[in-house]
Every structure is written in structure tokens, then in C-alpha cells.
Amino acid sequence: MFYRRKVLLGLVEVFGGTLEPTDCQKLLFLFCQRTNKNFYDFFPYKFGGFSVLSYHDKNHLAELGFFKNQENFQLSDHQSFYQQLRLEDQMALQALVKEVGKLRGNELIRKIYLEFPKYTKSSKILASVLKPAEVFEVSKSWQVENNPCLFTIGYEGISIDAYLNLLISNNISTLIDVRKNPVSMKYGFSKKSLARYCEKIEMKYVHLPDLGIDSALRQNLESAESYQELFEHYASRILPKQTKTLQELKEILLENGRCALTCFECEHLSCHRHKIVDYLESDPAFDMPVVHINIKTQNLVESQEIDTGLFAKQLIFT
């Protein structure tokens, strides 16, 4: 079992064996913040920090019989996963129990909103949880940059939650998928799922497959030289033929302002998306700044294992 799932089970265990969904989200969020470990990542959503992956794990653990198949996070097995956690994580869970005591519902949300204001950006209950003066203060932490900008981002090495958080943090309005075949073994990144999650956070999703590279051309890429040869072939033989799609891309950028090109690779120079940017910048009329969002995968803990949830049941946001 992935260690992060043991953390989820252990957290519910130390809080009495059952937690309402929002309380579980808040306590899991607070635990990850207190330990400074991304067992789960979070992004701003309707009630504050939200983790898609935690709900995916809940569904999976319910299928295995560890959680009851109901809305609440309720254990159905007497096995102790708390005892299977590292000592430092056991101690952190006990410290969290002592810290929050009986705080639940809006009081728990209020505590977290005041301490972690950037996660309140998309909250639908902000005004009912905080006082007007407090709302004003937390709103200062929200990203307000609106100037047109082209970003590039890969999802290699991060969870869907961390990925969505980066998009929101940079106030990106439109995600442009430049994969030829947008299917991923990483949970949440296949086209249907990714488009669904973008819609939930009120972000446009556009797929431009003609700007991708056929999988056949990606075979036997075993060195920096082979990648460079592929990218040069792409830039000289493939990209110039996509004038219609490239014009569509330019129109999307002009219309939406802050957009992001996305593919798999973490480093943009290891991905064909940097050649698309090179093409755009070769046009004297293109004056939009470009920012490459590079993920530092070495900072991730082992709890973020690769999750092959390609055919997993679609979760419903709450």
C-alpha cells in the first residue's frame, strides 16, 4: 500500500475512526502543512484547500474494504495503520490531535483560512467564516497578476493537485494541451480527467493534438543527443506544416491573455513545447513574455508514488 494511504487511514484513526469529508480535508491539509511533507497536495477550491487524490484514494480504499462505502471517511477495519506509520509521523498526528482538539466545521475552517490565506482564493463560504476585515486581509495573498503571459508546464513528478495549484497560483486562464495522445498513467492527467478538473476550477482547457509528436518518433530516446535530434526534426519538418493550428494557438493567446502550454516532461528543454515557444518568439509581432514553470521533483517525498489510476472511477468534487 502507498504510504500516503496509510497516512490517510492513520489520520482518520487517531480522530476517532470517522470524519466528515470537509473535516477530513482540513485535518489532512493541516497535517501536511505541519509536517512540511506533501503526502497530499492541495489547491484552492470551494471550501479552501482541496485534494483530488485523497478522494481517489478514499474510493480505492473503500473498494479494498478499509473505508466504508459512504460519504464520510469512516474506517471499516480494526487494523491499525497508525501503528504502521513512521514514529515521527505518529508523533505529528498526536500533536495535531492536541492542537485542534474538538475544532470541526467552520471553526476548523476559520483557523486554517487565517493561517493559510492563499488557499481561500476560491472559497464559496469565505464571508460566512471570516469577518469582513479578515476577508480583506486574507485577500491580499491572492494572485492578482493579470498581464498577458505565456507559461509552459509539465506534470512529470507531481500530483494532479500540485499541478492545479500551480496553474491557479499563476492566475492562468487557459490550459493548452500539446500532447499528440493525451493519455497518461498518472492519475488525473488523461484528457477527459484533466479537462474536467480545469472546468471545476473555472479554467479553459484546449487540446491541440496537431502540435504533438507521434509516439513512433519517441521510440529509442536514450540520450540528450537523441532528444535534440527529435526536437530539431520537429521544429524543421513537423511544426512548419501546422500553420492553421499555430494560427489558432496565436488567437487563443490573444483572446485569453494568461495561458499555459502543457505536456509531460518537467524540464521544458526536454519537451517539444520549447520549440513551439521558439516558433512563436520568432514572430516579430509576438511580444508576450514567456515563463517556464519547472518542477523540482527532488523535493517530493516518497508518499507521492506514481499512481496508475487511468481507468479509475471519476470522483465528484464536493
C-alpha positions as CSV (number, residue, x, y, z in Angstrom):
1,M,0.0,0.0,0.0
2,F,1.2,3.5,-0.8
3,Y,2.5,5.2,2.4
4,R,0.3,8.2,1.7
5,R,-2.8,6.0,2.0
6,K,-1.6,4.7,5.4
7,V,-1.3,8.3,6.4
8,L,-4.9,9.0,5.4
9,L,-6.1,5.9,7.3
10,G,-3.9,6.7,10.3
11,L,-5.3,10.2,10.4
12,V,-8.9,9.1,10.4
13,E,-8.0,6.5,13.1
14,V,-6.5,9.0,15.6
15,F,-9.5,11.3,15.1
16,G,-11.9,8.6,16.2
17,G,-12.4,6.4,13.2
18,T,-14.8,8.6,11.3
19,L,-14.6,12.2,9.8
20,E,-16.9,14.2,7.7
21,P,-15.5,15.0,4.3
22,T,-14.7,18.6,4.9
23,D,-13.2,18.0,8.3
24,C,-11.0,15.2,6.9
25,Q,-9.8,17.5,4.1
26,K,-8.9,20.3,6.6
27,L,-7.2,18.0,9.0
28,L,-5.2,16.2,6.3
29,F,-4.2,19.6,4.9
30,L,-3.1,20.8,8.3
31,F,-1.1,17.6,8.9
32,C,0.7,18.0,5.6
33,Q,1.5,21.7,6.4
34,R,2.7,20.9,10.0
35,T,5.0,18.1,8.8
36,N,6.1,20.0,5.7
37,K,5.6,16.8,3.7
38,N,3.4,16.6,0.6
39,F,1.7,13.3,1.5
40,Y,-1.1,15.0,-0.3
41,D,-1.0,18.3,-2.2
42,F,-3.8,20.8,-2.2
43,F,-5.2,23.6,-4.4
44,P,-7.8,26.4,-3.6
45,Y,-11.3,25.2,-4.0
46,K,-14.9,25.9,-2.7
47,F,-14.1,25.2,1.0
48,G,-10.4,26.0,0.9
49,G,-7.5,23.6,0.3
50,F,-8.8,20.5,-1.6
51,S,-7.1,17.3,-2.7
52,V,-8.4,15.3,-5.6
53,L,-6.0,12.5,-4.9
54,S,-7.3,12.0,-1.3
55,Y,-10.8,11.3,-2.7
56,H,-9.4,9.0,-5.3
57,D,-7.6,7.1,-2.5
58,K,-10.7,7.0,-0.4
59,N,-12.6,5.4,-3.2
60,H,-9.9,2.9,-3.8
61,L,-9.6,2.1,-0.1
62,A,-13.3,1.6,0.1
63,E,-13.1,-0.9,-2.7
64,L,-10.4,-2.8,-0.7
65,G,-12.6,-2.7,2.4
66,F,-10.6,-0.3,4.6
67,F,-13.2,2.5,4.4
68,K,-16.9,2.1,4.4
69,N,-18.6,2.9,1.1
70,Q,-20.2,6.1,2.2
71,E,-19.7,9.9,2.1
72,N,-17.8,10.2,5.4
73,F,-14.3,8.9,5.8
74,Q,-15.2,6.0,8.1
75,L,-12.9,3.1,8.9
76,S,-14.4,-0.4,8.4
77,D,-11.4,-2.4,9.5
78,H,-10.0,-2.8,13.0
79,Q,-6.4,-2.9,11.7
80,S,-4.3,0.0,13.0
81,F,-2.5,1.9,10.2
82,Y,-1.4,4.5,12.7
83,Q,0.9,1.9,14.2
84,Q,2.4,1.3,10.7
85,L,3.5,4.9,10.3
86,R,7.0,6.2,11.0
87,L,7.4,7.3,14.6
88,E,7.9,11.0,13.5
89,D,4.5,10.9,11.7
90,Q,2.8,9.2,14.6
91,M,4.1,12.0,16.9
92,A,2.9,14.6,14.4
93,L,-0.6,13.1,14.3
94,Q,-0.8,13.1,18.1
95,A,0.4,16.8,18.1
96,L,-2.3,17.6,15.6
97,V,-5.0,16.0,17.8
98,K,-3.8,18.0,20.7
99,E,-3.6,21.2,18.6
100,V,-7.1,21.1,17.1
101,G,-9.0,19.4,20.0
102,K,-12.7,19.4,19.2
103,L,-12.5,22.1,16.4
104,R,-14.6,21.0,13.5
105,G,-16.7,22.5,10.8
106,N,-16.5,26.3,10.3
107,E,-14.3,26.8,13.4
108,L,-11.7,24.5,11.9
109,I,-12.0,26.1,8.5
110,R,-11.7,29.6,10.1
111,K,-8.4,28.5,11.9
112,I,-6.9,27.3,8.6
113,Y,-8.2,30.2,6.5
114,L,-6.5,32.7,8.8
115,E,-3.2,30.8,8.8
116,F,-3.1,29.8,5.2
117,P,-4.9,32.6,3.4
118,K,-3.8,31.8,-0.2
119,Y,-6.0,28.7,-0.1
120,T,-9.1,30.9,0.4
121,K,-8.9,32.3,-3.1
122,S,-11.8,30.2,-4.5
123,S,-13.8,29.7,-1.3
124,K,-17.5,30.0,-1.6
125,I,-18.0,30.3,2.2
126,L,-15.4,32.9,3.0
127,A,-17.8,35.6,4.1
128,S,-19.6,33.2,6.4
129,V,-16.5,32.0,8.1
130,L,-14.4,35.2,8.4
131,K,-15.3,38.8,9.4
132,P,-15.2,41.5,6.7
133,A,-11.9,42.8,8.0
134,E,-10.4,39.3,7.9
135,V,-11.6,38.7,4.4
136,F,-9.9,41.9,3.3
137,E,-6.6,40.7,5.0
138,V,-6.6,37.2,3.5
139,S,-7.5,38.5,0.0
140,K,-4.1,40.3,0.0
141,S,-2.4,36.9,-0.5
142,W,-4.3,36.1,-3.7
143,Q,-2.6,36.2,-7.1
144,V,-3.8,39.4,-8.8
145,E,-1.4,39.4,-11.8
146,N,-3.5,39.8,-15.0
147,N,-0.9,40.8,-17.6
148,P,-0.8,38.6,-20.7
149,C,1.8,35.9,-20.4
150,L,2.6,32.5,-21.9
151,F,3.6,29.8,-19.4
152,T,4.8,26.2,-20.1
153,I,4.4,23.5,-17.6
154,G,5.0,19.7,-17.4
155,Y,3.4,17.3,-14.9
156,E,6.3,14.9,-14.5
157,G,6.9,14.2,-10.9
158,I,3.9,16.0,-9.3
159,S,0.3,15.1,-8.4
160,I,-2.7,16.5,-10.1
161,D,-3.4,18.6,-7.0
162,A,0.1,20.3,-7.1
163,Y,-0.3,20.8,-10.8
164,L,-3.7,22.5,-10.4
165,N,-2.3,24.6,-7.6
166,L,0.5,25.9,-9.8
167,L,-2.0,26.9,-12.5
168,I,-4.2,28.7,-10.0
169,S,-1.2,30.4,-8.3
170,N,-0.1,31.8,-11.6
171,N,-3.6,33.0,-12.5
172,I,-3.7,31.0,-15.7
173,S,-7.0,31.3,-17.6
174,T,-6.4,28.7,-20.3
175,L,-4.5,25.4,-20.4
176,I,-3.4,24.3,-23.8
177,D,-2.6,20.6,-24.1
178,V,0.0,20.0,-26.8
179,R,0.2,16.2,-26.4
180,K,-0.5,14.1,-29.5
181,N,-2.1,11.4,-27.5
182,P,-3.3,12.9,-24.2
183,V,-3.4,9.6,-22.2
184,S,-1.5,9.2,-19.0
185,M,-0.9,6.5,-16.5
186,K,-0.6,9.3,-13.8
187,Y,-4.0,9.8,-12.2
188,G,-5.8,12.9,-13.3
189,F,-3.8,13.7,-16.4
190,S,-5.6,12.0,-19.3
191,K,-7.6,14.4,-21.4
192,K,-11.1,13.7,-20.1
193,S,-10.0,14.0,-16.4
194,L,-7.8,17.0,-17.0
195,A,-10.5,18.8,-18.9
196,R,-13.0,18.0,-16.1
197,Y,-10.7,19.4,-13.4
198,C,-10.0,22.5,-15.4
199,E,-13.7,23.1,-15.7
200,K,-14.1,22.7,-11.9
201,I,-11.6,25.4,-11.2
202,E,-13.2,27.6,-13.9
203,M,-10.2,27.3,-16.3
204,K,-10.5,26.7,-20.1
205,Y,-8.9,23.5,-21.5
206,V,-7.9,23.3,-25.1
207,H,-6.3,20.3,-26.8
208,L,-4.2,20.9,-29.9
209,P,-3.0,17.4,-30.9
210,D,-1.6,18.6,-34.2
211,L,1.2,20.3,-32.2
212,G,2.2,17.0,-30.6
213,I,4.7,14.4,-31.7
214,D,3.7,10.9,-32.8
215,S,4.7,8.2,-30.3
216,A,6.5,6.3,-33.0
217,L,9.0,9.2,-33.2
218,R,9.6,9.0,-29.4
219,Q,11.0,5.5,-29.5
220,N,14.6,4.8,-28.5
221,L,15.2,8.2,-26.9
222,E,18.1,7.2,-24.7
223,S,20.4,10.2,-24.8
224,A,20.4,14.0,-24.8
225,E,21.6,13.8,-28.4
226,S,18.6,11.7,-29.5
227,Y,16.2,14.1,-27.9
228,Q,17.9,17.1,-29.6
229,E,17.6,15.3,-32.9
230,L,13.9,14.7,-32.4
231,F,13.3,18.3,-31.4
232,E,15.2,19.6,-34.5
233,H,13.2,17.3,-36.7
234,Y,10.0,18.5,-35.0
235,A,11.0,22.2,-35.5
236,S,12.1,21.8,-39.1
237,R,9.8,19.1,-40.5
238,I,6.6,18.9,-38.4
239,L,5.9,22.4,-36.9
240,P,6.1,24.3,-40.2
241,K,3.3,22.2,-41.6
242,Q,0.9,23.2,-38.8
243,T,0.2,26.8,-39.9
244,K,-3.5,26.5,-39.3
245,T,-3.1,25.2,-35.8
246,L,-0.3,27.6,-34.9
247,Q,-2.6,30.5,-36.0
248,E,-5.3,29.0,-33.8
249,L,-2.8,29.0,-30.9
250,K,-1.9,32.6,-31.5
251,E,-5.6,33.5,-31.5
252,I,-6.1,31.6,-28.2
253,L,-3.2,33.5,-26.6
254,L,-4.5,36.9,-27.8
255,E,-8.1,36.1,-26.6
256,N,-7.3,34.7,-23.2
257,G,-4.2,36.5,-22.0
258,R,-2.6,34.2,-19.5
259,C,-2.2,30.7,-21.0
260,A,-0.1,27.6,-20.4
261,L,1.3,25.0,-22.8
262,T,1.4,21.7,-21.1
263,C,2.9,18.3,-21.8
264,F,4.6,15.6,-19.7
265,E,8.3,16.5,-19.2
266,C,9.2,18.6,-16.1
267,E,12.0,20.4,-17.9
268,H,10.9,22.5,-20.8
269,L,14.1,21.9,-22.8
270,S,13.4,18.1,-22.6
271,C,9.9,18.7,-24.2
272,H,8.8,19.8,-27.7
273,R,6.8,22.6,-26.1
274,H,10.0,24.7,-26.0
275,K,10.1,24.5,-29.8
276,I,6.6,25.8,-30.0
277,V,7.7,28.8,-27.9
278,D,10.7,29.3,-30.2
279,Y,8.4,29.4,-33.2
280,L,6.2,32.0,-31.5
281,E,9.1,34.1,-30.4
282,S,10.5,34.1,-34.0
283,D,7.5,36.2,-35.0
284,P,8.4,40.0,-34.5
285,A,4.7,40.6,-33.7
286,F,4.8,38.3,-30.7
287,D,5.6,40.3,-27.7
288,M,4.1,38.2,-24.9
289,P,6.5,37.3,-22.0
290,V,7.2,33.6,-21.5
291,V,7.6,31.8,-18.2
292,H,8.7,28.2,-17.9
293,I,7.3,26.6,-14.7
294,N,9.9,24.0,-13.8
295,I,9.0,21.5,-11.1
296,K,11.7,20.5,-8.6
297,T,11.0,16.8,-8.3
298,Q,13.8,16.2,-5.8
299,N,11.7,18.0,-3.1
300,L,8.9,15.4,-3.2
301,V,8.6,12.8,-0.5
302,E,8.1,9.1,-1.2
303,S,4.4,9.4,-0.5
304,Q,3.8,10.7,-4.0
305,E,4.3,7.4,-5.7
306,I,3.2,7.0,-9.3
307,D,-0.5,6.2,-9.3
308,T,-1.8,4.3,-12.3
309,G,-5.4,5.4,-11.9
310,L,-6.0,5.7,-15.6
311,F,-9.3,3.9,-15.5
312,A,-10.3,4.8,-12.0
313,K,-13.8,6.0,-11.3
314,Q,-14.3,9.7,-11.9
315,L,-14.6,11.4,-8.5
316,I,-17.2,14.1,-7.9
317,F,-16.0,17.4,-6.4
318,T,-17.7,18.4,-3.1
